Amino acid sequence: MAFELPKLPYGESDLQPVISSQTIGFHYGKHHKAYVDNLNKLVDGTPMAGQSLEEIIKSTAGQADKSGIFNNAAQVWNHTFYWNCLKPKGGGKPSSALLGKIQSDFGDFENFKKEMVNAALTQFGSGWAWLVADAGRLKIVKTPNAEVPFTKGQKCLFTIDVWEHAYYLDYQNRRADYVNAVFDQLTNWDFIEKNLG
């Protein structure tokens, strides 16, 4: 069964004005679709064709001879996860249970936001900033290119895509404006709570 481009959880214009429909059109409709198409070509006729994305990612992580498969599979997974991390009229603060966990692990909500934004801004070049659960604690990590924290045993809860194609049409070189706007106005706290379990 070939991998398919998953449906967006909202319309292409529903994240405006933070993320334009033009950006979604290119980011989802071109970049994300290309990763899906490339992955299907790379695994066609191999035992990986019947595996889940997670299985492919875990079995190819860190293997130079499988980097093409890993990069495309991980980017399909990362982007699908990212779209679900966002929602129209999101942002604000989470429910009291999640807020309590954030305060316990980061001191307060403002410090958590500062660390999350800093991770996104200091990721050199292309990559991702993540909120993860690791050994019962919330942590913020960043990964380059297609890397994904679950290959290191961390549970992904939330991410911000900082590849330039995620924001350049709308923000040009103002990555900080994009990151802050996404965090403040689009964060899907319900999805984060569901991931935390």
Secondary structure, 3 states (H helix, E strand, C coil): CCCCCCCCCCCCCCCCCCCCHHHHHHHHHHHHHHHHHHHHHHHCCCHHHHCCHHHHHHHHCCCHHHHHHHHHHHHHHHHHHHHHHECCCCCCCCCHHHHHHHHHHHCCHHHHHHHHHHHHHHCCCCEEEEEEEECCEEEEEEEECCCCHHHHCCEEEEEEECCHHHCHHHHCCCHHHHHHHHHHHHECHHHHHHHHC
